[in-house]
């Protein structure tokens, strides 16, 4: 049994891009305001500077996909906010490239058609994360765990394709298509081939890793470092990633993401026995390394204003069955809640 306190709020959006955005902004107005307040505290930018950065990303998003710009503008209108703040939320990973927080662990198994990860971030966001089902006028239905005001994140679609995310780091200023917008675009794809074509068009200007898999057992692991892109090949049908570059060691900065190597090594150790769903669940529940653990208990971060950092949620996607299970918070004994597309 799962109590209401253990479940993330659920939202269903449907219709045109503007209708989807309006429903999002209207139904999550208060949560969007809270999310914005949180990020404005850690962006480290004055209002004028933040709006200037957001305007640059707004142009990039609009040039890439006008429908996403329409959706973002409608979110802002319905939430009674300046649209530049919503563009800033959707570009937050690129704006926050100057902070280092112990982050996520993601894994894909081709044999099991499983895609999964822990999202490690601020405890303040646990109360704000929302599970959104999107029914666009064309294309597959989408199920995504995201933050209020952000149009896409970790999730899967009714074509059996899913995507996970690890944030990486670059010394360069990032000004490409925001990775959260890319994640949403990936969730409109139906095949890995479509994802490859998409990524080839918009790969620059990010410091992130995306892990994509589908119901046929195909997968794609791509690292982005500003102008560079690296593809990671699976080992024995498994792709595993934390928060350091695997494609080129020289891209890593010292102590960029605390615990990334410890989590990677521990996951490899557990997965030596195979990458079944049960073994992947064991990986994502592991707390054997205290604050360095894959399932990290909340503890203070060193970033001013960030608050406690830990595993906000665990998500496991059985892509062949179009099934997602979600566990809230860093509590391995908590139950999963199941969703199907």
C-alpha positions as CSV (number, residue, x, y, z in Angstrom):
1,X,0.0,0.0,0.0
2,X,1.1,3.5,-0.7
3,X,-0.1,6.5,1.3
4,X,-1.0,9.8,-0.3
5,X,2.2,11.2,1.3
6,X,4.3,8.7,-0.7
7,X,2.8,9.6,-4.1
8,X,3.7,12.5,-6.3
9,X,0.8,14.6,-7.7
10,X,-0.5,13.5,-11.1
11,X,-1.5,15.8,-13.9
12,X,-3.0,15.0,-17.3
13,X,-2.5,17.5,-20.1
14,X,-4.0,17.2,-23.6
15,X,-4.7,19.2,-26.8
16,X,-2.7,21.8,-28.7
17,X,0.7,23.1,-27.4
18,X,-1.1,26.2,-26.0
19,X,-3.8,24.1,-24.3
20,X,-1.2,21.8,-22.8
21,X,0.8,24.8,-21.5
22,X,-2.3,26.6,-20.1
23,X,-3.5,23.5,-18.2
24,X,0.0,23.1,-16.8
25,X,0.3,26.7,-15.7
26,X,-3.2,26.9,-14.3
27,X,-3.2,23.7,-12.3
28,X,0.4,24.1,-11.0
29,X,0.4,27.9,-10.5
30,X,1.4,27.7,-6.8
31,X,4.0,25.0,-7.3
32,X,5.5,26.8,-10.3
33,X,5.9,29.9,-8.1
34,X,7.6,27.9,-5.4
35,X,9.9,26.2,-7.9
36,X,10.9,29.5,-9.4
37,X,11.5,31.0,-5.9
38,X,13.8,28.1,-5.1
39,X,15.9,28.4,-8.3
40,X,16.2,32.2,-8.2
41,X,17.9,31.7,-4.9
42,X,20.6,29.5,-6.3
43,X,21.0,30.9,-9.8
44,X,23.2,33.6,-8.4
45,X,22.0,36.2,-11.0
46,X,20.2,39.5,-10.6
47,X,16.7,39.7,-12.2
48,X,17.9,41.7,-15.2
49,X,20.8,39.3,-15.8
50,X,18.5,36.3,-15.4
51,X,16.0,37.7,-17.9
52,X,18.8,38.4,-20.4
53,X,20.0,34.8,-20.2
54,X,16.4,33.6,-20.5
55,X,15.8,35.7,-23.6
56,X,18.7,34.0,-25.3
57,X,17.4,30.5,-24.5
58,X,13.9,31.6,-25.6
59,X,15.2,32.4,-29.0
60,X,17.0,29.0,-29.2
61,X,13.9,27.1,-28.1
62,X,11.6,29.0,-30.5
63,X,13.9,28.4,-33.4
64,X,14.1,24.7,-32.6
65,X,10.4,24.0,-32.0
66,X,7.8,26.8,-32.0
67,X,5.3,24.5,-30.4
68,X,7.5,24.2,-27.3
69,X,7.8,28.0,-27.1
70,X,4.0,28.3,-27.4
71,X,3.6,25.8,-24.5
72,X,6.1,27.7,-22.3
73,X,4.4,31.0,-23.1
74,X,1.0,29.5,-22.1
75,X,2.4,28.1,-18.9
76,X,3.7,31.6,-18.0
77,X,0.4,33.3,-18.9
78,X,-1.7,30.8,-16.9
79,X,0.6,31.0,-13.9
80,X,0.7,34.9,-14.0
81,X,4.4,35.0,-14.5
82,X,6.9,36.7,-16.9
83,X,7.5,34.1,-19.6
84,X,11.3,34.7,-19.2
85,X,11.1,33.1,-15.8
86,X,9.6,29.9,-17.3
87,X,12.2,29.9,-20.0
88,X,14.8,30.2,-17.2
89,X,13.3,27.2,-15.4
90,X,13.5,25.1,-18.6
91,X,17.1,26.2,-19.0
92,X,18.1,25.7,-15.4
93,X,20.7,23.0,-16.1
94,X,22.6,25.3,-18.4
95,X,22.3,28.3,-16.1
96,X,23.4,26.2,-13.1
97,X,26.5,24.8,-14.8
98,X,28.6,26.5,-12.0
99,X,27.5,24.3,-9.1
100,X,28.6,20.8,-8.2
101,X,26.0,18.5,-6.4
102,X,26.2,14.8,-5.9
103,X,23.8,13.7,-8.6
104,X,22.1,10.8,-10.4
105,X,22.7,7.2,-11.2
106,X,21.1,5.8,-14.4
107,X,21.2,2.3,-16.0
108,X,19.8,0.5,-19.0
109,X,19.6,-3.2,-19.7
110,X,19.0,-4.3,-23.2
111,X,18.1,-7.9,-22.2
112,X,15.4,-6.8,-19.8
113,X,14.3,-3.7,-21.8
114,X,14.7,-1.8,-18.5
115,X,15.6,1.9,-18.1
116,X,16.0,3.3,-14.6
117,X,17.6,5.9,-12.4
118,X,17.7,7.8,-9.1
119,X,17.2,11.5,-9.4
120,X,19.4,13.1,-6.8
121,X,18.8,16.8,-6.1
122,X,17.4,19.1,-3.5
123,X,15.1,17.8,-0.8
124,X,13.1,21.0,-1.3
125,X,12.0,19.6,-4.7
126,X,10.5,16.4,-3.3
127,X,7.3,18.3,-2.4
128,X,7.1,19.8,-5.9
129,X,7.9,17.0,-8.3
130,X,4.9,16.1,-10.4
131,X,4.0,13.1,-12.7
132,X,2.6,14.4,-15.9
133,X,0.8,12.5,-18.7
134,X,0.8,14.4,-21.9
135,X,-1.6,13.5,-24.8
136,X,-0.5,15.6,-27.8
137,X,-2.7,16.0,-30.9
138,X,-0.2,13.9,-32.8
139,X,2.4,11.3,-31.7
140,X,2.8,9.0,-28.7
141,X,1.4,9.7,-25.2
142,X,4.1,10.8,-22.7
143,X,4.6,10.1,-19.1
144,X,7.3,12.3,-17.4
145,X,8.4,13.0,-13.9
146,X,9.3,16.7,-13.9
147,X,9.4,19.9,-11.9
148,X,6.6,22.4,-12.1
149,X,7.0,24.8,-15.1
150,X,9.5,22.5,-16.8
151,X,8.0,20.8,-19.9
152,X,10.0,17.6,-19.9
153,X,12.4,15.4,-17.9
154,X,12.8,11.7,-17.2
155,X,10.1,9.5,-18.6
156,X,8.7,7.2,-21.3
157,X,6.1,7.2,-24.1
158,X,3.5,4.9,-25.5
159,X,5.9,3.8,-28.3
160,X,8.0,2.1,-25.6
161,X,10.8,4.7,-25.7
162,X,12.2,6.2,-22.5
163,X,14.9,8.6,-21.5
164,X,17.0,9.3,-18.4
165,X,19.4,12.2,-17.5
166,X,22.7,12.8,-15.7
167,X,24.1,16.3,-15.4
168,X,27.7,16.7,-16.3
169,X,30.0,19.7,-16.1
170,X,31.8,22.0,-18.5
171,X,34.1,24.9,-17.9
172,X,32.5,26.7,-20.9
173,X,29.4,28.9,-20.8
174,X,26.5,26.8,-22.1
175,X,24.2,28.3,-24.7
176,X,22.6,25.5,-26.7
177,X,19.2,23.9,-26.7
178,X,18.4,23.3,-23.0
179,X,18.7,19.7,-22.1
180,X,15.2,19.6,-20.5
181,X,13.7,20.8,-23.8
182,X,15.7,18.1,-25.6
183,X,14.3,15.5,-23.1
184,X,10.8,16.5,-24.0
185,X,11.6,16.3,-27.8
186,X,13.1,12.8,-27.3
187,X,9.8,11.8,-25.7
188,X,8.0,12.6,-28.9
189,X,10.2,10.2,-30.8
190,X,9.2,6.6,-31.6
191,X,12.5,5.1,-32.4
192,X,16.2,5.3,-31.5
193,X,16.9,6.3,-35.1
194,X,14.7,9.4,-34.7
195,X,16.5,10.2,-31.4
196,X,19.9,10.0,-33.2
197,X,18.7,12.3,-35.9
198,X,17.4,14.8,-33.3
199,X,20.5,14.7,-31.2
200,X,22.7,15.3,-34.2
201,X,20.9,18.6,-34.9
202,X,21.0,20.0,-31.3
203,X,23.9,18.3,-29.5
204,X,26.0,21.4,-28.8
205,X,25.8,23.8,-25.8
206,X,25.0,21.4,-23.0
207,X,26.9,19.5,-20.3
208,X,24.7,16.4,-19.8
209,X,24.4,12.7,-20.5
210,X,21.2,11.2,-21.9
211,X,20.4,7.5,-21.7
212,X,17.7,6.4,-24.2
213,X,16.3,2.9,-24.5
214,X,13.3,1.3,-26.2
215,X,11.1,-1.8,-26.1
216,X,13.2,-3.6,-28.6
217,X,16.3,-3.5,-26.4
218,X,18.1,-0.8,-28.4
219,X,19.7,2.0,-26.4
220,X,21.8,5.2,-26.9
221,X,24.1,6.8,-24.4
222,X,25.3,10.3,-25.3
223,X,27.6,12.7,-23.4
224,X,27.5,16.4,-24.2
225,X,30.4,18.7,-23.2
226,X,29.8,22.1,-24.8
227,X,30.8,21.6,-28.4
228,X,31.8,18.0,-28.0
229,X,29.6,14.9,-28.2
230,X,30.7,11.3,-27.2
231,X,28.7,8.1,-27.5
232,X,29.2,5.4,-24.9
233,X,29.0,1.8,-26.0
234,X,27.2,-0.8,-23.8
235,X,29.1,-3.5,-21.9
236,X,27.4,-6.9,-22.0
237,X,24.1,-5.2,-22.9
238,X,24.3,-2.7,-20.0
239,X,24.8,1.0,-20.0
240,X,25.6,2.7,-16.7
241,X,26.2,6.3,-16.0
242,X,26.7,8.7,-13.0
243,X,28.2,12.2,-13.2
244,X,31.6,12.0,-14.8
245,X,32.5,11.7,-18.5
246,X,33.2,8.1,-19.5
247,X,34.1,8.9,-23.1
248,X,37.1,11.0,-22.4
249,X,38.7,11.3,-18.9
250,X,40.4,14.6,-19.7
251,X,36.9,16.3,-19.8
252,X,36.4,15.6,-16.1
253,X,37.2,18.4,-13.6
254,X,38.6,17.5,-10.2
255,X,35.7,16.9,-7.7
256,X,33.1,18.2,-10.2
257,X,30.5,15.9,-8.7
258,X,31.2,14.4,-5.3
259,X,30.5,10.6,-5.1
260,X,30.2,10.0,-8.9
261,X,33.0,7.5,-9.1
262,X,32.0,5.7,-5.9
263,X,28.5,5.3,-7.1
264,X,29.6,4.1,-10.5
265,X,32.0,1.5,-9.0
266,X,29.4,0.2,-6.6
267,X,26.8,-0.2,-9.3
268,X,29.2,-2.2,-11.4
269,X,29.9,-4.4,-8.5
270,X,26.2,-5.1,-8.0
271,X,25.5,-5.6,-11.7
272,X,28.2,-8.3,-12.1
273,X,25.5,-10.8,-11.3
274,X,23.3,-9.6,-14.2
275,X,21.1,-6.7,-15.0
276,X,17.6,-8.0,-14.2
277,X,15.0,-5.7,-12.9
278,X,15.5,-7.1,-9.4
279,X,19.2,-6.4,-9.6
280,X,18.6,-2.9,-11.0
281,X,16.3,-2.3,-8.1
282,X,19.1,-3.4,-5.7
283,X,21.5,-0.9,-7.4
284,X,19.1,2.0,-7.0
285,X,18.3,1.1,-3.3
286,X,21.9,0.7,-2.3
287,X,22.9,2.7,0.8
288,X,26.1,1.0,1.8
289,X,28.3,4.2,1.3
290,X,26.5,6.7,3.5
291,X,26.5,10.1,1.8
292,X,28.3,8.6,-1.2
293,X,25.5,6.0,-1.7
294,X,23.5,5.5,-4.9
295,X,20.3,6.0,-2.9
296,X,21.6,8.9,-0.9
297,X,19.9,9.9,2.3
298,X,19.3,13.7,2.6
299,X,22.3,15.6,4.0
300,X,23.5,19.2,3.7
301,X,25.1,20.4,0.5
302,X,28.0,22.8,0.3
303,X,26.1,25.1,-2.2
304,X,24.6,28.2,-0.5
305,X,20.8,28.1,-0.6
306,X,20.6,24.6,-2.1
307,X,19.6,22.9,1.1
308,X,19.8,19.1,1.7
309,X,20.7,16.9,-1.2
310,X,19.6,13.3,-1.7
311,X,17.7,10.9,-3.8
312,X,14.4,12.7,-4.6
313,X,12.9,9.7,-6.5
314,X,13.6,6.3,-8.0
315,X,12.1,5.5,-11.4
316,X,12.2,2.1,-13.2
317,X,10.7,1.7,-16.7
318,X,9.8,-1.7,-18.1
319,X,9.7,-0.5,-21.7
320,X,8.2,-3.5,-23.4
321,X,5.3,-3.5,-20.9
322,X,5.0,0.4,-21.1
323,X,5.2,0.3,-17.3
324,X,6.8,2.8,-15.0
325,X,7.2,2.3,-11.2
326,X,8.1,5.3,-9.0
327,X,9.4,5.5,-5.4
328,X,9.4,8.8,-3.7
329,X,12.4,9.9,-1.6
330,X,15.6,8.2,-0.4
331,X,13.8,5.4,1.5
332,X,14.6,2.0,0.0
333,X,11.8,0.4,2.2
334,X,9.1,2.6,0.7
335,X,6.9,1.0,-1.9
336,X,6.7,1.7,-5.6
337,X,3.7,3.1,-7.3
338,X,2.9,1.7,-10.8
339,X,1.8,3.5,-13.9
340,X,1.1,2.2,-17.5
341,X,0.8,3.9,-20.8
